[in-house]
Structure formats: structure tokens, C-alpha cells
Amino acid sequence: MKLHCVLRLLICSLIITLASPLALRSNVYPQRVETPVAIVGATLIDGSGGPSLKNSVVIIQGDSIIKVGKQGSIKIPGDARTIDGRGLVISPGFIDSHNHSDRGFKTDPTAATQVSQGITTVAIGQDGGSAFPVGEFLENLDRNSVALNVLTFVGHATVRSRIMHDDTNRLATPGEIEKMSALVNQAMKEGAFGLSTGLEYETGKPASTEEVVMLARVAARYGGMYISHIRDEADLTFAALAEAIRIGKEAHLPVQISHIKLGSVAVWGKAADAV
């Protein structure tokens, strides 16, 4: 990984970690602090896969990491606020790729339970359910900031319900799929990260694979991905995994399985095959 990529990754972890005490007091995102901050003596793991750097120095000014290196090789500004990092680890922030914390954004915008675990980015809109319109949701987040980076998927069950209303316990017609595709298109234009499904849940379960492929193709046009709580996590787990892979192949987009479970005796002991 190139150095500038590493520095960008580190910003997510360090800036939010340093901001958290202020956010906890004020419930708003803190103002930029221009006084330099130097974290000294920590072990630096930069996310590149390379060896860790012991006795590191990381210097932050405003919202940027300006210097990274081994202690003694980096000059610390005289006016810097120094944080003793001995015995601690600095790393890029963790990305929680399947998250439901949006339920608490209004009541706890500091996201203390997430930030305290080192999570700095969350992916919401999971299992086929999402906010809609996506653009409106993201604009509201801009107005009412939380202490996390947030990305959202557009939910299959959400758009299915919008078009089919309470009559979702059946296959969708070609016309309904076309209307759902238009909603996915709208969501992707407005900033959705991809399409999510919950094919084991009541609204998504009646959908055909072909329906999901059609919607996933829309997400693919925008460089999106497909994330799924698959159709079965027991006896038919392997068929459900195959369906998710088929959707990715036919729609030409990456696939993530939200949960790989082997929940019945018939598939116990087959974890290696599933992976």
C-alpha cells in the first residue's frame, strides 16, 4: 500500500479517537483543532500488511496526519500537544461492514459503543431494509453529524414494499420489477453503496433470483456491490450460497455474504466447504 493511502486510512482512526472526548461532552462534531498533536511511543500498524513500527511518532494538525515515522527521526513541533502512546497500538479505524447502529444515531450521535471499539466506519441498510429516499437520509446525516463515517445500502425489501405495498407474498411482475429497478437507480444516484437483501425474511423470501439479479444489475452500473442475508442458513445453506454467487456473476458486481451460518445438523462440520 502506498504511503498516501496509509495516511488516509490512519486519519479515520486517529481523528475520531482524538475527537471523541469533545463529542461526548457536546453531542456535536468538534471544531477543527489547529494545534499540532503528537502521539509518541505507540506501535504503529498501518494496515498495509507490512511489519509494525514500534516507538512511532504520528503528528496530526487540524484534520490531517502530517508526519509519521520512528521516534527520533521525526521532529515534534514545539507547540504540539503530546500524547504518550507507550504500550498502545495505533491502527486505521475498523470498518463494520454489517451494522444496524443507525437505530441509535438520534439518541447517541457520539456512537460511543462503536468508537470505543475502534470502529470508525459503518455500513448500514442491511438485510434488505434501508432508509428511503437515500439522498434525504444522507442529507440529514450531513445536518446532524455522528461520530462515524456512514455508508448505506438500498434495501431490496424496502423498494419491494414501496412498489408492491402489502402484497409482497408472491413473485413480482415484470412491471413491478421495472419500477423497483427505478427506485434502486434513484438510490444509487443519491449515494447508496449497493443493494442489500434479506432473502430469509418475509418480504424478500418470495422474490425470485431473477428479480434480485435485475435490481443488482442497476447497482452494478454505479460500481455498487451486493450484500445478502442469504435465503437459508440451515439444510439449504449451500444452495443459498450458490444463489448469492449466481447473482454476483449475472449482475457483474462483488458479493458479500452477511452471515455464514450452518444452523442445522445436516450441514454441521461443513464450514470449510462453505468458505
FIZADREN-69595 format. One record per residue (C-alpha): residue in one letter; z, x, y. Coordinates in steps of 0.05 Angstrom, whole numbers, plus 32768, in hexadecimal, padded with zeros to 4 digits. Layout:
aZXY
...
end
This chain:
m800080008000
k7FEE801C8044
l8025802B8075
h80137FF480A7
c80177FC1806E
v805B7FDB805A
l80747FD680A2
r805C7F8E80A7
l80817F7D8067
l80C07F9D8080
i80C07F7580C1
c80CA7F35809A
s810A7F4E807A
l81287F7780B1
i811C7F4B80EE
i81367F0C80CE
t81727F3080B1
l81847F4D80F5
a81797F0A8116
s81A37EE180E6
p81E77EE88108
l81CA7ED1814A
a81A57E97812A
l81E57E818107
r82097E7C8149
s81D27E5A8172
n81A87E32813F
v816A7E4B8163
y813D7E868156
p815A7EC0817E
q81377EE081BA
r81157F2381AF
v81467F5D81B5
e81257F9981D6
t815E7FCB81CB
p81497FF88191
v816D7FEF814F
a81738028811D
i8187801A80D4
v819E805C80B9
g81AF80758074
a8195803B8049
t81688041800D
l812380288021
i80F880037FEE
d80B87FF28012
g80967FC47FE0
s805C7FF37FD3
g807380057F8D
g8081804D7FA2
p80C380717F9B
s80FE805B7FC6
l811180848003
k815B80968006
n817F80A48047
s81488081806F
v8144807180B8
v8122803180CF
i811B8025811A
i810C7FE08135
q80FB7FCE817D
g80F17F868191
d80CC7F668157
s80AC7FA5813D
i80BF7FDD810E
i80AA801B8134
k80C180548107
v80D3805E80BE
g80E5809E809C
k811A80CA807D
q815A80D880A3
g8151811880CB
s8106810F80D2
i810A80D48102
k812780DA8148
i815580A08157
p81508087819F
g818F809681C7
d8199804D81DB
a818F80328194
r81C280058173
t81D080278131
i81DE800280F0
d81FD802980B8
g81D3801A807A
r81F58049804A
g81FC80298005
l81CB7FF28018
v81817FE6800A
i814B7FD3803B
s810F7FAE801E
p80D97F7D8033
g80F17F358034
f80EA7F0D7FF4
i80B77ED57FEF
d80CF7E977FCB
s808E7E7B7FB1
h80AC7E397F99
n80DD7E1D7FCB
h80F97DDA7FE0
s81247DF1801A
d80FD7DC7804D
r812D7D90803A
g81627DB68062
f813A7DD2809D
k81557D9D80CD
t819D7DA380BA
d819E7DEF80AF
p81667E1280D6
t81897E5580CB
a81797E4E8080
a81B77E778072
t81B47E6C8027
q816D7E888026
v81737EC18057
s81B47EDA8037
q818C7EE57FF7
g81587F0E801B
i81257ED6801B
t80FB7ED7805A
t80BE7EAD8045
v80BD7E6B8020
a80847E438002
i80917DF88005
g80687DBA7FF6
q80747DC47FAC
d806B7D997F6D
g80367D6E7F8D
g80617D567FC7
s80597D6E800E
a805E7D5B8057
f80207D398072
p7FFE7D4380A1
v80097D8D8096
g7FF57D9F80DD
e802A7D7180FA
f805E7D8F80CC
l804C7DD680E0
e804B7DC6812A
n80907DA88124
l80A87DE98103
d808C7E0F813E
r80B47DE4816D
n80F37DE68143
s80F47E2B8125
v81197E3E80E6
a81307E8480D1
l80F97E89809C
n80AE7E928098
v80947E51807B
l80537E408058
t80437DFD8039
f80147DE38004
v7FF57D9E8008
g800F7D727FD0
h7FE07D4F7F9F
a80117D167F95
t80177D0F7FE1
v7FCC7D067FEC
r7FC67CDB7FAD
s7FFB7CAB7FC7
r7FDA7CAA800C
i7F997C927FED
m7FB07C6A7FB0
h7FF17C517FCF
d801E7C347F98
d7FE47C2E7F66
t7FE77C767F4C
n7FF47C687F02
r7FAA7C6E7EF0
l7F6E7C9A7EF8
a7F537CA07F3F
t7F0D7C877F4D
p7ED77CB77F67
g7EDE7C977FAB
e7F297CA17FAC
i7F217CEA7F97
e7EF07CF37FD0
k7F247CD78001
m7F5A7D037FE4
s7F2C7D3F7FEC
a7F257D2E8035
l7F717D30803E
v7F757D73801A
n7F3E7D8C8048
q7F657D758084
a7FA57D96806B
m7F827DD8805D
k7F637DD880A3
e7FA87DCC80C0
g7FC67E08809C
a7FD97DF58054
f7FDC7E2F8025
g7FBD7E0B7FEA
l7FC67DCF7FBC
s80047DC07F93
t800B7D907F59
g80437D717F31
l801C7D587EF5
e805B7D497ECD
y80737D187F02
e80617CCF7F07
t802F7CD17F41
g80097D0E7F28
k800D7D017EDD
p7FD47CCD7ED9
a7FA37CFB7EFE
s7F6B7D197ED6
t7F5E7D647ED5
e7F1C7D567EF6
e7F407D347F31
v7F6B7D717F3C
v7F2F7DA07F36
m7F0B7D7A7F6D
l7F467D807F9C
a7F527DC87F8A
r7F0A7DD97F9C
v7F187DC17FE2
a7F547DF07FE7
a7F297E287FCB
r7EF77E228004
y7F2E7E388033
g7F477E718008
g7F817E477FEE
m7FA57E4A7FAC
y7FBC7E187F78
i80057E137F63
s801B7DE37F2D
h80577DC47F0B
i802C7DBC7ECE
r80217D7D7EA4
d80517D8E7E6C
e80897DC07E5F
a80997DAE7E17
d806D7DA47DDA
l802D7DA47E03
t803E7DE07E2F
f80037E097E19
a7FD17DD07E26
a7FF07DC87E6B
l7FEA7E137E79
a7FA17E107E63
e7F947DD67E92
a7FB07DFD7ECD
i7F857E397EBC
r7F487E0C7EB5
i7F557DEE7EFA
g7F577E347F18
k7F177E497EF5
e7EEF7E0B7F06
a7F087E087F4E
h7F047E537F59
l7F497E607F74
p7F897E847F5F
v7FBC7E5E7F35
q80077E627F34
i80327E3F7F00
s80717E277F21
h809C7E267EE3
i808D7E437E9F
k80BB7E1D7E71
l80BB7E157E25
g80E87DD97E21
s80E27DC17DDA
v80EC7DDD7D94
a80A27DDD7D86
v80957E137DBA
w80D67E3B7DB6
g80CB7E857DAA
k80857E837DC9
a80967E9F7E0E
a806B7EDC7E04
d802F7EB17DF2
a803A7E867E30
v803C7EC27E5E
end
